[in-house]
């Protein structure tokens, strides 16, 4: 199985881990005792589940927007010329034709008496 960054197996694994962590937290958290140990355990579980959810949302957004095409692109080990964010002019989501063009500069005012109409 090839685990490409934008592939479906990575998303399925992330979703499975998040659902498993939420279920485990729901079952285990009520059993934690009071005091400092129980507080630290609850805090750790909340931070872990939150981190997993944010990571999964990041995977979904990367699949939709193709910010990072591969693992080496994500970790900065790839060829920067091949990455989607190597710099250069800004383009829209769908390419250069999707960008908003800057408005054209207004035409300079005409000289007095130069209306261009005969007899004026």
Biopython code that builds the backbone (N, CA, C, O; Angstrom):
import numpy as np
from Bio.PDB.StructureBuilder import StructureBuilder

atoms = [
    (1, "UNK", "N", (0.853, -1.173, 0.000)),
    (1, "UNK", "CA", (0.000, 0.000, 0.000)),
    (1, "UNK", "C", (0.900, 1.238, 0.000)),
    (1, "UNK", "O", (1.788, 1.372, 0.841)),
    (2, "UNK", "N", (0.658, 2.131, -0.948)),
    (2, "UNK", "CA", (1.438, 3.360, -1.059)),
    (2, "UNK", "C", (0.699, 4.468, -0.321)),
    (2, "UNK", "O", (-0.424, 4.823, -0.679)),
    (3, "UNK", "N", (1.331, 5.003, 0.698)),
    (3, "UNK", "CA", (0.691, 6.045, 1.498)),
    (3, "UNK", "C", (1.096, 7.423, 0.982)),
    (3, "UNK", "O", (1.954, 8.089, 1.561)),
    (4, "UNK", "N", (0.467, 7.838, -0.113)),
    (4, "UNK", "CA", (0.708, 9.170, -0.638)),
    (4, "UNK", "C", (0.034, 10.182, 0.271)),
    (4, "UNK", "O", (-0.997, 9.896, 0.879)),
    (5, "UNK", "N", (0.619, 11.360, 0.358)),
    (5, "UNK", "CA", (0.101, 12.392, 1.251)),
    (5, "UNK", "C", (-1.330, 12.772, 0.910)),
    (5, "UNK", "O", (-2.140, 13.008, 1.806)),
    (6, "UNK", "N", (-1.647, 12.833, -0.375)),
    (6, "UNK", "CA", (-2.995, 13.221, -0.786)),
    (6, "UNK", "C", (-3.868, 12.013, -1.115)),
    (6, "UNK", "O", (-4.951, 12.167, -1.679)),
    (7, "UNK", "N", (-3.408, 10.821, -0.769)),
    (7, "UNK", "CA", (-4.158, 9.610, -1.083)),
    (7, "UNK", "C", (-5.260, 9.335, -0.074)),
    (7, "UNK", "O", (-5.253, 9.853, 1.043)),
    (8, "UNK", "N", (-6.194, 8.519, -0.492)),
    (8, "UNK", "CA", (-7.333, 8.172, 0.361)),
    (8, "UNK", "C", (-6.937, 7.331, 1.582)),
    (8, "UNK", "O", (-7.545, 7.503, 2.638)),
    (9, "UNK", "N", (-5.949, 6.432, 1.490)),
    (9, "UNK", "CA", (-5.590, 5.665, 2.697)),
    (9, "UNK", "C", (-5.135, 6.540, 3.865)),
    (9, "UNK", "O", (-5.445, 6.233, 5.016)),
    (10, "UNK", "N", (-4.412, 7.619, 3.591)),
    (10, "UNK", "CA", (-3.965, 8.506, 4.670)),
    (10, "UNK", "C", (-5.177, 9.137, 5.349)),
    (10, "UNK", "O", (-5.222, 9.244, 6.574)),
    (11, "UNK", "N", (-6.150, 9.551, 4.556)),
    (11, "UNK", "CA", (-7.358, 10.150, 5.131)),
    (11, "UNK", "C", (-8.143, 9.129, 5.948)),
    (11, "UNK", "O", (-8.630, 9.450, 7.031)),
    (12, "UNK", "N", (-8.268, 7.929, 5.452)),
    (12, "UNK", "CA", (-9.004, 6.884, 6.179)),
    (12, "UNK", "C", (-8.302, 6.558, 7.496)),
    (12, "UNK", "O", (-8.957, 6.396, 8.525)),
    (13, "UNK", "N", (-6.977, 6.461, 7.466)),
    (13, "UNK", "CA", (-6.230, 6.187, 8.699)),
    (13, "UNK", "C", (-6.423, 7.325, 9.700)),
    (13, "UNK", "O", (-6.656, 7.079, 10.884)),
    (14, "UNK", "N", (-6.328, 8.570, 9.229)),
    (14, "UNK", "CA", (-6.491, 9.718, 10.130)),
    (14, "UNK", "C", (-7.891, 9.741, 10.744)),
    (14, "UNK", "O", (-8.036, 9.962, 11.946)),
    (15, "UNK", "N", (-8.910, 9.515, 9.935)),
    (15, "UNK", "CA", (-10.284, 9.506, 10.457)),
    (15, "UNK", "C", (-10.484, 8.375, 11.460)),
    (15, "UNK", "O", (-11.146, 8.565, 12.481)),
    (16, "UNK", "N", (-9.922, 7.206, 11.180)),
    (16, "UNK", "CA", (-10.043, 6.066, 12.093)),
    (16, "UNK", "C", (-9.369, 6.369, 13.434)),
    (16, "UNK", "O", (-9.911, 6.059, 14.495)),
    (17, "UNK", "N", (-8.186, 6.976, 13.373)),
    (17, "UNK", "CA", (-7.472, 7.308, 14.613)),
    (17, "UNK", "C", (-8.252, 8.348, 15.412)),
    (17, "UNK", "O", (-8.334, 8.246, 16.636)),
    (18, "UNK", "N", (-8.825, 9.344, 14.744)),
    (18, "UNK", "CA", (-9.592, 10.376, 15.453)),
    (18, "UNK", "C", (-10.829, 9.773, 16.113)),
    (18, "UNK", "O", (-11.105, 10.041, 17.282)),
    (19, "UNK", "N", (-11.566, 8.966, 15.373)),
    (19, "UNK", "CA", (-12.769, 8.352, 15.938)),
    (19, "UNK", "C", (-12.398, 7.441, 17.106)),
    (19, "UNK", "O", (-13.077, 7.436, 18.133)),
    (20, "UNK", "N", (-11.325, 6.671, 16.950)),
    (20, "UNK", "CA", (-10.877, 5.798, 18.042)),
    (20, "UNK", "C", (-10.460, 6.583, 19.269)),
    (20, "UNK", "O", (-10.759, 6.183, 20.394)),
    (21, "UNK", "N", (-9.769, 7.705, 19.065)),
    (21, "UNK", "CA", (-9.335, 8.525, 20.194)),
    (21, "UNK", "C", (-10.518, 9.167, 20.901)),
    (21, "UNK", "O", (-10.527, 9.266, 22.128)),
    (22, "UNK", "N", (-11.515, 9.604, 20.143)),
    (22, "UNK", "CA", (-12.706, 10.206, 20.765)),
    (22, "UNK", "C", (-13.470, 9.162, 21.576)),
    (22, "UNK", "O", (-13.911, 9.440, 22.691)),
    (23, "UNK", "N", (-13.624, 7.974, 21.023)),
    (23, "UNK", "CA", (-14.325, 6.899, 21.751)),
    (23, "UNK", "C", (-13.536, 6.511, 23.003)),
    (23, "UNK", "O", (-14.109, 6.355, 24.082)),
    (24, "UNK", "N", (-12.221, 6.358, 22.851)),
    (24, "UNK", "CA", (-11.396, 5.994, 24.013)),
    (24, "UNK", "C", (-11.454, 7.087, 25.084)),
    (24, "UNK", "O", (-11.493, 6.786, 26.277)),
    (25, "UNK", "N", (-11.459, 8.338, 24.663)),
    (25, "UNK", "CA", (-11.541, 9.432, 25.631)),
    (25, "UNK", "C", (-12.887, 9.428, 26.344)),
    (25, "UNK", "O", (-12.955, 9.662, 27.551)),
    (26, "UNK", "N", (-13.964, 9.160, 25.594)),
    (26, "UNK", "CA", (-15.294, 9.147, 26.204)),
    (26, "UNK", "C", (-15.425, 8.012, 27.220)),
    (26, "UNK", "O", (-16.111, 8.161, 28.231)),
    (27, "UNK", "N", (-14.777, 6.891, 26.961)),
    (27, "UNK", "CA", (-14.855, 5.755, 27.882)),
    (27, "UNK", "C", (-13.896, 5.941, 29.056)),
    (27, "UNK", "O", (-14.248, 5.628, 30.193)),
    (28, "UNK", "N", (-12.701, 6.442, 28.798)),
    (28, "UNK", "CA", (-11.661, 6.478, 29.810)),
    (28, "UNK", "C", (-11.725, 7.715, 30.714)),
    (28, "UNK", "O", (-11.421, 7.622, 31.903)),
    (29, "UNK", "N", (-12.114, 8.860, 30.170)),
    (29, "UNK", "CA", (-12.091, 10.097, 30.959)),
    (29, "UNK", "C", (-12.921, 10.045, 32.234)),
    (29, "UNK", "O", (-12.460, 10.518, 33.273)),
    (30, "UNK", "N", (-14.123, 9.490, 32.194)),
    (30, "UNK", "CA", (-14.875, 9.446, 33.463)),
    (30, "UNK", "C", (-14.201, 8.596, 34.534)),
    (30, "UNK", "O", (-14.516, 8.735, 35.716)),
    (31, "UNK", "N", (-13.288, 7.725, 34.146)),
    (31, "UNK", "CA", (-12.633, 6.842, 35.115)),
    (31, "UNK", "C", (-11.396, 7.464, 35.740)),
    (31, "UNK", "O", (-10.840, 6.913, 36.691)),
    (32, "UNK", "N", (-10.958, 8.601, 35.221)),
    (32, "UNK", "CA", (-9.779, 9.236, 35.815)),
    (32, "UNK", "C", (-10.167, 9.797, 37.173)),
    (32, "UNK", "O", (-11.269, 10.312, 37.363)),
    (33, "UNK", "N", (-9.269, 9.688, 38.079)),
    (33, "UNK", "CA", (-9.546, 10.156, 39.430)),
    (33, "UNK", "C", (-9.409, 11.660, 39.539)),
    (33, "UNK", "O", (-9.138, 12.360, 38.564)),
    (34, "UNK", "N", (-9.600, 12.119, 40.726)),
    (34, "UNK", "CA", (-9.440, 13.546, 40.983)),
    (34, "UNK", "C", (-7.984, 13.881, 41.257)),
    (34, "UNK", "O", (-7.092, 13.046, 41.106)),
    (35, "UNK", "N", (-7.776, 15.080, 41.648)),
    (35, "UNK", "CA", (-6.427, 15.513, 41.991)),
    (35, "UNK", "C", (-5.617, 15.897, 40.767)),
    (35, "UNK", "O", (-6.130, 16.014, 39.654)),
    (36, "UNK", "N", (-4.344, 16.087, 41.015)),
    (36, "UNK", "CA", (-3.449, 16.553, 39.961)),
    (36, "UNK", "C", (-3.279, 15.495, 38.872)),
    (36, "UNK", "O", (-3.236, 15.834, 37.689)),
    (37, "UNK", "N", (-3.184, 14.240, 39.247)),
    (37, "UNK", "CA", (-3.014, 13.167, 38.261)),
    (37, "UNK", "C", (-4.197, 13.068, 37.320)),
    (37, "UNK", "O", (-4.022, 12.932, 36.109)),
    (38, "UNK", "N", (-5.396, 13.136, 37.866)),
    (38, "UNK", "CA", (-6.594, 13.087, 37.028)),
    (38, "UNK", "C", (-6.700, 14.301, 36.114)),
    (38, "UNK", "O", (-7.096, 14.192, 34.954)),
    (39, "UNK", "N", (-6.336, 15.465, 36.662)),
    (39, "UNK", "CA", (-6.367, 16.689, 35.859)),
    (39, "UNK", "C", (-5.387, 16.592, 34.699)),
    (39, "UNK", "O", (-5.737, 16.925, 33.567)),
    (40, "UNK", "N", (-4.158, 16.138, 34.965)),
    (40, "UNK", "CA", (-3.162, 16.012, 33.905)),
    (40, "UNK", "C", (-3.569, 14.973, 32.865)),
    (40, "UNK", "O", (-3.306, 15.148, 31.675)),
    (41, "UNK", "N", (-4.208, 13.892, 33.308)),
    (41, "UNK", "CA", (-4.669, 12.875, 32.367)),
    (41, "UNK", "C", (-5.750, 13.446, 31.457)),
    (41, "UNK", "O", (-5.711, 13.243, 30.243)),
    (42, "UNK", "N", (-6.718, 14.160, 32.038)),
    (42, "UNK", "CA", (-7.770, 14.771, 31.223)),
    (42, "UNK", "C", (-7.210, 15.812, 30.266)),
    (42, "UNK", "O", (-7.617, 15.880, 29.107)),
    (43, "UNK", "N", (-6.280, 16.620, 30.750)),
    (43, "UNK", "CA", (-5.653, 17.634, 29.907)),
    (43, "UNK", "C", (-4.891, 16.993, 28.747)),
    (43, "UNK", "O", (-4.974, 17.459, 27.611)),
    (44, "UNK", "N", (-4.155, 15.934, 29.036)),
    (44, "UNK", "CA", (-3.416, 15.228, 27.986)),
    (44, "UNK", "C", (-4.325, 14.639, 26.930)),
    (44, "UNK", "O", (-4.024, 14.716, 25.739)),
    (45, "UNK", "N", (-5.440, 14.050, 27.351)),
    (45, "UNK", "CA", (-6.383, 13.463, 26.395)),
    (45, "UNK", "C", (-7.022, 14.548, 25.542)),
    (45, "UNK", "O", (-7.189, 14.369, 24.335)),
    (46, "UNK", "N", (-7.378, 15.661, 26.150)),
    (46, "UNK", "CA", (-7.992, 16.755, 25.399)),
    (46, "UNK", "C", (-7.009, 17.316, 24.370)),
    (46, "UNK", "O", (-7.390, 17.576, 23.228)),
    (47, "UNK", "N", (-5.761, 17.501, 24.764)),
    (47, "UNK", "CA", (-4.747, 18.016, 23.826)),
    (47, "UNK", "C", (-4.511, 17.010, 22.703)),
    (47, "UNK", "O", (-4.403, 17.404, 21.542)),
    (48, "UNK", "N", (-4.429, 15.729, 23.024)),
    (48, "UNK", "CA", (-4.207, 14.694, 22.013)),
    (48, "UNK", "C", (-5.353, 14.645, 21.007)),
    (48, "UNK", "O", (-5.113, 14.634, 19.799)),
    (49, "UNK", "N", (-6.585, 14.615, 21.485)),
    (49, "UNK", "CA", (-7.737, 14.542, 20.582)),
    (49, "UNK", "C", (-7.825, 15.819, 19.740)),
    (49, "UNK", "O", (-8.116, 15.750, 18.546)),
    (50, "UNK", "N", (-7.580, 16.957, 20.338)),
    (50, "UNK", "CA", (-7.613, 18.214, 19.579)),
    (50, "UNK", "C", (-6.551, 18.228, 18.485)),
    (50, "UNK", "O", (-6.819, 18.652, 17.360)),
    (51, "UNK", "N", (-5.355, 17.768, 18.809)),
    (51, "UNK", "CA", (-4.276, 17.715, 17.823)),
    (51, "UNK", "C", (-4.626, 16.770, 16.684)),
    (51, "UNK", "O", (-4.369, 17.078, 15.521)),
    (52, "UNK", "N", (-5.205, 15.637, 17.005)),
    (52, "UNK", "CA", (-5.600, 14.676, 15.967)),
    (52, "UNK", "C", (-6.690, 15.255, 15.066)),
    (52, "UNK", "O", (-6.656, 15.052, 13.853)),
    (53, "UNK", "N", (-7.646, 15.965, 15.637)),
    (53, "UNK", "CA", (-8.718, 16.563, 14.837)),
    (53, "UNK", "C", (-8.157, 17.639, 13.909)),
    (53, "UNK", "O", (-8.510, 17.685, 12.731)),
    (54, "UNK", "N", (-7.296, 18.498, 14.426)),
    (54, "UNK", "CA", (-6.705, 19.555, 13.596)),
    (54, "UNK", "C", (-5.846, 18.947, 12.481)),
    (54, "UNK", "O", (-5.864, 19.438, 11.352)),
    (55, "UNK", "N", (-5.102, 17.894, 12.785)),
    (55, "UNK", "CA", (-4.296, 17.216, 11.767)),
    (55, "UNK", "C", (-5.177, 16.623, 10.684)),
    (55, "UNK", "O", (-4.848, 16.723, 9.502)),
    (56, "UNK", "N", (-6.289, 16.007, 11.060)),
    (56, "UNK", "CA", (-7.196, 15.429, 10.079)),
    (56, "UNK", "C", (-7.831, 16.505, 9.211)),
    (56, "UNK", "O", (-7.976, 16.320, 8.003)),
    (57, "UNK", "N", (-8.206, 17.617, 9.806)),
    (57, "UNK", "CA", (-8.744, 18.731, 9.019)),
    (57, "UNK", "C", (-7.683, 19.241, 8.044)),
    (57, "UNK", "O", (-8.000, 19.569, 6.901)),
    (58, "UNK", "N", (-6.434, 19.308, 8.486)),
    (58, "UNK", "CA", (-5.343, 19.704, 7.600)),
    (58, "UNK", "C", (-5.165, 18.743, 6.443)),
    (58, "UNK", "O", (-4.896, 19.176, 5.322)),
    (59, "UNK", "N", (-5.308, 17.454, 6.686)),
    (59, "UNK", "CA", (-5.207, 16.457, 5.609)),
    (59, "UNK", "C", (-6.329, 16.656, 4.601)),
    (59, "UNK", "O", (-6.094, 16.602, 3.394)),
    (60, "UNK", "N", (-7.535, 16.884, 5.080)),
    (60, "UNK", "CA", (-8.674, 17.111, 4.180)),
    (60, "UNK", "C", (-8.451, 18.372, 3.348)),
    (60, "UNK", "O", (-8.663, 18.356, 2.135)),
    (61, "UNK", "N", (-8.028, 19.455, 3.982)),
    (61, "UNK", "CA", (-7.793, 20.706, 3.252)),
    (61, "UNK", "C", (-6.651, 20.569, 2.254)),
    (61, "UNK", "O", (-6.713, 21.140, 1.165)),
    (62, "UNK", "N", (-5.608, 19.821, 2.609)),
    (62, "UNK", "CA", (-4.506, 19.612, 1.668)),
    (62, "UNK", "C", (-4.966, 18.792, 0.467)),
    (62, "UNK", "O", (-4.522, 19.034, -0.656)),
    (63, "UNK", "N", (-5.841, 17.836, 0.693)),
    (63, "UNK", "CA", (-6.383, 17.063, -0.446)),
    (63, "UNK", "C", (-7.186, 17.963, -1.371)),
    (63, "UNK", "O", (-7.126, 17.805, -2.591)),
    (64, "UNK", "N", (-7.932, 18.897, -0.816)),
    (64, "UNK", "CA", (-8.764, 19.776, -1.638)),
    (64, "UNK", "C", (-7.948, 20.846, -2.352)),
    (64, "UNK", "O", (-8.252, 21.187, -3.496)),
    (65, "UNK", "N", (-6.921, 21.380, -1.702)),
    (65, "UNK", "CA", (-6.192, 22.521, -2.248)),
    (65, "UNK", "C", (-4.812, 22.186, -2.803)),
    (65, "UNK", "O", (-4.190, 23.029, -3.449)),
    (66, "UNK", "N", (-4.326, 20.983, -2.565)),
    (66, "UNK", "CA", (-3.032, 20.505, -3.079)),
    (66, "UNK", "C", (-1.887, 21.442, -2.713)),
    (66, "UNK", "O", (-1.089, 21.810, -3.575)),
    (67, "UNK", "N", (-1.799, 21.827, -1.456)),
    (67, "UNK", "CA", (-0.691, 22.666, -1.001)),
    (67, "UNK", "C", (0.615, 21.883, -1.036)),
    (67, "UNK", "O", (1.642, 22.399, -1.478)),
    (68, "UNK", "N", (0.576, 20.646, -0.572)),
    (68, "UNK", "CA", (1.746, 19.775, -0.550)),
    (68, "UNK", "C", (1.399, 18.515, -1.328)),
    (68, "UNK", "O", (0.451, 17.806, -0.989)),
    (69, "UNK", "N", (2.176, 18.241, -2.375)),
    (69, "UNK", "CA", (1.864, 17.113, -3.249)),
    (69, "UNK", "C", (2.437, 15.798, -2.733)),
    (69, "UNK", "O", (1.939, 14.729, -3.088)),
    (70, "UNK", "N", (3.475, 15.859, -1.902)),
    (70, "UNK", "CA", (4.121, 14.635, -1.429)),
    (70, "UNK", "C", (4.653, 14.858, -0.018)),
    (70, "UNK", "O", (4.654, 15.974, 0.501)),
    (71, "UNK", "N", (5.108, 13.753, 0.588)),
    (71, "UNK", "CA", (5.677, 13.850, 1.925)),
    (71, "UNK", "C", (6.958, 14.672, 1.902)),
    (71, "UNK", "O", (7.204, 15.456, 2.819)),
    (72, "UNK", "N", (7.781, 14.506, 0.863)),
    (72, "UNK", "CA", (9.026, 15.273, 0.786)),
    (72, "UNK", "C", (8.737, 16.756, 0.587)),
    (72, "UNK", "O", (9.491, 17.601, 1.070)),
    (73, "UNK", "N", (7.663, 17.080, -0.111)),
    (73, "UNK", "CA", (7.259, 18.475, -0.259)),
    (73, "UNK", "C", (6.810, 19.043, 1.087)),
    (73, "UNK", "O", (7.108, 20.194, 1.407)),
    (74, "UNK", "N", (6.104, 18.252, 1.862)),
    (74, "UNK", "CA", (5.639, 18.689, 3.176)),
    (74, "UNK", "C", (6.804, 18.961, 4.121)),
    (74, "UNK", "O", (6.799, 19.955, 4.847)),
    (75, "UNK", "N", (7.798, 18.080, 4.113)),
    (75, "UNK", "CA", (8.918, 18.203, 5.039)),
    (75, "UNK", "C", (10.094, 18.991, 4.455)),
    (75, "UNK", "O", (11.150, 19.069, 5.082)),
    (76, "UNK", "N", (9.928, 19.573, 3.268)),
    (76, "UNK", "CA", (10.940, 20.437, 2.693)),
    (76, "UNK", "C", (12.134, 19.725, 2.108)),
    (76, "UNK", "O", (13.195, 20.334, 1.971)),
    (77, "UNK", "N", (12.006, 18.453, 1.757)),
    (77, "UNK", "CA", (13.125, 17.706, 1.193)),
    (77, "UNK", "C", (13.029, 17.574, -0.324)),
    (77, "UNK", "O", (13.923, 17.014, -0.957)),
    (78, "UNK", "N", (11.950, 18.085, -0.905)),
    (78, "UNK", "CA", (11.752, 17.939, -2.345)),
    (78, "UNK", "C", (12.412, 19.055, -3.125)),
    (78, "UNK", "O", (13.038, 19.948, -2.553)),
    (79, "UNK", "N", (12.266, 18.995, -4.434)),
    (79, "UNK", "CA", (12.785, 20.020, -5.323)),
    (79, "UNK", "C", (11.862, 21.223, -5.253)),
    (79, "UNK", "O", (10.685, 21.093, -5.589)),
    (80, "UNK", "N", (12.342, 22.400, -4.828)),
    (80, "UNK", "CA", (11.451, 23.555, -4.691)),
    (80, "UNK", "C", (10.838, 23.988, -6.009)),
    (80, "UNK", "O", (9.777, 24.612, -6.013)),
    (81, "UNK", "N", (11.478, 23.673, -7.129)),
    (81, "UNK", "CA", (10.913, 24.071, -8.421)),
    (81, "UNK", "C", (9.658, 23.278, -8.741)),
    (81, "UNK", "O", (8.843, 23.712, -9.555)),
    (82, "UNK", "N", (9.491, 22.118, -8.110)),
    (82, "UNK", "CA", (8.324, 21.289, -8.385)),
    (82, "UNK", "C", (7.201, 21.495, -7.380)),
    (82, "UNK", "O", (6.102, 20.975, -7.575)),
    (83, "UNK", "N", (7.451, 22.233, -6.323)),
    (83, "UNK", "CA", (6.420, 22.398, -5.310)),
    (83, "UNK", "C", (5.381, 23.413, -5.756)),
    (83, "UNK", "O", (5.622, 24.214, -6.659)),
    (84, "UNK", "N", (4.234, 23.370, -5.117)),
    (84, "UNK", "CA", (3.131, 24.259, -5.459)),
    (84, "UNK", "C", (3.300, 25.635, -4.857)),
    (84, "UNK", "O", (2.559, 26.548, -5.222)),
    (85, "UNK", "N", (4.239, 25.821, -3.954)),
    (85, "UNK", "CA", (4.375, 27.084, -3.250)),
    (85, "UNK", "C", (5.810, 27.594, -3.328)),
    (85, "UNK", "O", (6.364, 28.061, -2.333)),
    (86, "UNK", "N", (6.404, 27.505, -4.502)),
    (86, "UNK", "CA", (7.802, 27.882, -4.665)),
    (86, "UNK", "C", (7.991, 29.375, -4.871)),
    (86, "UNK", "O", (9.122, 29.823, -5.057)),
    (87, "UNK", "N", (6.954, 30.136, -4.844)),
    (87, "UNK", "CA", (7.061, 31.574, -5.027)),
    (87, "UNK", "C", (6.638, 31.972, -6.420)),
    (87, "UNK", "O", (6.048, 31.172, -7.146)),
    (88, "UNK", "N", (6.928, 33.179, -6.796)),
    (88, "UNK", "CA", (6.541, 33.666, -8.111)),
    (88, "UNK", "C", (5.243, 34.438, -8.020)),
    (88, "UNK", "O", (4.744, 34.704, -6.926)),
    (89, "UNK", "N", (4.698, 34.796, -9.169)),
    (89, "UNK", "CA", (3.480, 35.603, -9.144)),
    (89, "UNK", "C", (2.313, 34.827, -8.553)),
    (89, "UNK", "O", (2.204, 33.611, -8.712)),
    (90, "UNK", "N", (1.459, 35.550, -7.878)),
    (90, "UNK", "CA", (0.291, 34.927, -7.257)),
    (90, "UNK", "C", (-0.682, 34.480, -8.331)),
    (90, "UNK", "O", (-0.913, 35.189, -9.310)),
    (91, "UNK", "N", (-1.239, 33.318, -8.142)),
    (91, "UNK", "CA", (-2.245, 32.821, -9.067)),
    (91, "UNK", "C", (-3.444, 32.387, -8.268)),
    (91, "UNK", "O", (-3.356, 32.176, -7.058)),
    (92, "UNK", "N", (-4.569, 32.254, -8.946)),
    (92, "UNK", "CA", (-5.790, 31.816, -8.289)),
    (92, "UNK", "C", (-5.764, 30.321, -8.042)),
    (92, "UNK", "O", (-4.781, 29.652, -8.361)),
    (93, "UNK", "N", (-6.820, 29.803, -7.484)),
    (93, "UNK", "CA", (-6.920, 28.386, -7.181)),
    (93, "UNK", "C", (-6.876, 27.555, -8.452)),
    (93, "UNK", "O", (-6.309, 26.462, -8.452)),
    (94, "UNK", "N", (-7.457, 28.045, -9.525)),
    (94, "UNK", "CA", (-7.561, 27.275, -10.758)),
    (94, "UNK", "C", (-6.540, 27.695, -11.803)),
    (94, "UNK", "O", (-6.588, 27.191, -12.925)),
    (95, "UNK", "N", (-5.619, 28.596, -11.483)),
    (95, "UNK", "CA", (-4.586, 29.004, -12.422)),
    (95, "UNK", "C", (-4.566, 30.507, -12.601)),
    (95, "UNK", "O", (-5.327, 31.223, -11.951)),
    (96, "UNK", "N", (-3.692, 30.995, -13.488)),
    (96, "UNK", "CA", (-3.536, 32.438, -13.639)),
    (96, "UNK", "C", (-4.794, 33.133, -14.128)),
    (96, "UNK", "O", (-4.998, 34.310, -13.832)),
    (97, "UNK", "N", (-5.637, 32.436, -14.865)),
    (97, "UNK", "CA", (-6.853, 33.085, -15.364)),
    (97, "UNK", "C", (-7.861, 33.342, -14.254)),
    (97, "UNK", "O", (-8.839, 34.060, -14.463)),
    (98, "UNK", "N", (-7.639, 32.767, -13.081)),
    (98, "UNK", "CA", (-8.559, 32.920, -11.967)),
    (98, "UNK", "C", (-8.201, 34.122, -11.084)),
    (98, "UNK", "O", (-8.963, 34.472, -10.182)),
    (99, "UNK", "N", (-7.057, 34.753, -11.332)),
    (99, "UNK", "CA", (-6.647, 35.861, -10.482)),
    (99, "UNK", "C", (-7.433, 37.114, -10.818)),
    (99, "UNK", "O", (-7.935, 37.267, -11.931)),
    (100, "UNK", "N", (-7.532, 37.994, -9.864)),
    (100, "UNK", "CA", (-8.237, 39.260, -10.063)),
    (100, "UNK", "C", (-7.237, 40.252, -10.631)),
    (100, "UNK", "O", (-6.220, 40.545, -10.002)),
    (101, "UNK", "N", (-7.524, 40.768, -11.817)),
    (101, "UNK", "CA", (-6.609, 41.700, -12.464)),
    (101, "UNK", "C", (-6.715, 43.068, -11.805)),
    (101, "UNK", "O", (-7.778, 43.473, -11.336)),
    (102, "UNK", "N", (-5.586, 43.769, -11.782)),
    (102, "UNK", "CA", (-5.586, 45.129, -11.241)),
    (102, "UNK", "C", (-6.331, 46.035, -12.214)),
    (102, "UNK", "O", (-6.233, 45.848, -13.426)),
    (103, "UNK", "N", (-7.067, 47.004, -11.707)),
    (103, "UNK", "CA", (-7.801, 47.882, -12.614)),
    (103, "UNK", "C", (-6.834, 48.698, -13.469)),
    (103, "UNK", "O", (-5.740, 49.053, -13.031)),
    (104, "UNK", "N", (-7.262, 48.985, -14.695)),
    (104, "UNK", "CA", (-6.425, 49.763, -15.604)),
    (104, "UNK", "C", (-6.355, 51.201, -15.110)),
    (104, "UNK", "O", (-7.287, 51.704, -14.484)),
    (105, "UNK", "N", (-5.233, 51.852, -15.402)),
    (105, "UNK", "CA", (-5.061, 53.246, -14.999)),
    (105, "UNK", "C", (-6.025, 54.117, -15.800)),
    (105, "UNK", "O", (-6.241, 53.857, -16.984)),
    (106, "UNK", "N", (-6.601, 55.133, -15.189)),
    (106, "UNK", "CA", (-7.545, 55.984, -15.926)),
    (106, "UNK", "C", (-6.811, 56.764, -17.029)),
    (106, "UNK", "O", (-5.630, 57.087, -16.900)),
    (107, "UNK", "N", (-7.531, 57.051, -18.099)),
    (107, "UNK", "CA", (-6.946, 57.800, -19.214)),
    (107, "UNK", "C", (-6.706, 59.239, -18.772)),
    (107, "UNK", "O", (-7.488, 59.791, -17.998)),
    (108, "UNK", "N", (-5.630, 59.846, -19.260)),
    (108, "UNK", "CA", (-5.373, 61.235, -18.875)),
    (108, "UNK", "C", (-6.445, 62.145, -19.460)),
    (108, "UNK", "O", (-7.012, 61.829, -20.506)),
    (109, "UNK", "N", (-6.733, 63.266, -18.807)),
    (109, "UNK", "CA", (-7.770, 64.164, -19.323)),
    (109, "UNK", "C", (-7.314, 64.784, -20.664)),
    (109, "UNK", "O", (-6.127, 65.016, -20.897)),
    (110, "UNK", "N", (-8.295, 65.035, -21.514)),
    (110, "UNK", "CA", (-8.001, 65.620, -22.827)),
    (110, "UNK", "C", (-7.622, 67.081, -22.661)),
    (110, "UNK", "O", (-8.061, 67.756, -21.730)),
    (111, "UNK", "N", (-6.787, 67.558, -23.598)),
    (111, "UNK", "CA", (-6.354, 68.964, -23.576)),
    (111, "UNK", "C", (-7.553, 69.843, -23.890)),
    (111, "UNK", "O", (-8.433, 69.416, -24.637)),
    (112, "UNK", "N", (-7.624, 71.061, -23.346)),
    (112, "UNK", "CA", (-8.765, 71.941, -23.610)),
    (112, "UNK", "C", (-8.855, 72.254, -25.113)),
    (112, "UNK", "O", (-7.855, 72.561, -25.762)),
    (113, "UNK", "N", (-10.071, 72.166, -25.637)),
    (113, "UNK", "CA", (-10.331, 72.439, -27.040)),
    (113, "UNK", "C", (-9.933, 71.286, -27.957)),
    (113, "UNK", "O", (-10.023, 71.428, -29.177)),
    (114, "UNK", "N", (-9.507, 70.180, -27.427)),
    (114, "UNK", "CA", (-9.118, 69.052, -28.265)),
    (114, "UNK", "C", (-10.128, 67.943, -28.101)),
    (114, "UNK", "O", (-9.772, 66.830, -27.714)),
    (115, "UNK", "N", (-11.359, 68.224, -28.384)),
    (115, "UNK", "CA", (-12.414, 67.221, -28.205)),
    (115, "UNK", "C", (-12.393, 66.206, -29.314)),
    (115, "UNK", "O", (-12.978, 65.131, -29.179)),
    (116, "UNK", "N", (-11.728, 66.520, -30.418)),
    (116, "UNK", "CA", (-11.676, 65.572, -31.497)),
    (116, "UNK", "C", (-12.842, 65.710, -32.466)),
    (116, "UNK", "O", (-12.900, 64.988, -33.461)),
    (117, "UNK", "N", (-13.778, 66.629, -32.193)),
    (117, "UNK", "CA", (-14.917, 66.821, -33.106)),
    (117, "UNK", "C", (-14.612, 67.991, -34.022)),
    (117, "UNK", "O", (-14.059, 69.000, -33.585)),
    (118, "UNK", "N", (-14.968, 67.861, -35.283)),
    (118, "UNK", "CA", (-14.723, 68.981, -36.188)),
    (118, "UNK", "C", (-15.585, 70.183, -35.814)),
    (118, "UNK", "O", (-16.728, 70.016, -35.389)),
    (119, "UNK", "N", (-15.066, 71.346, -35.962)),
    (119, "UNK", "CA", (-15.794, 72.574, -35.718)),
    (119, "UNK", "C", (-15.823, 72.984, -34.256)),
    (119, "UNK", "O", (-16.532, 73.931, -33.911)),
    (120, "UNK", "N", (-15.097, 72.324, -33.398)),
    (120, "UNK", "CA", (-15.125, 72.749, -32.017)),
    (120, "UNK", "C", (-13.956, 73.609, -31.682)),
    (120, "UNK", "O", (-13.826, 74.058, -30.543)),
]
sb = StructureBuilder()
sb.init_structure("model")
sb.init_model(0)
sb.init_chain("A")
sb.init_seg("    ")
for serial, (resi, resn, name, xyz) in enumerate(atoms, 1):
    if name == "N":
        sb.init_residue(resn, " ", resi, " ")
    sb.init_atom(name, np.array(xyz, "f"), 0.0, 1.0, " ", f" {name:<3s}", serial, name[0])
structure = sb.get_structure()
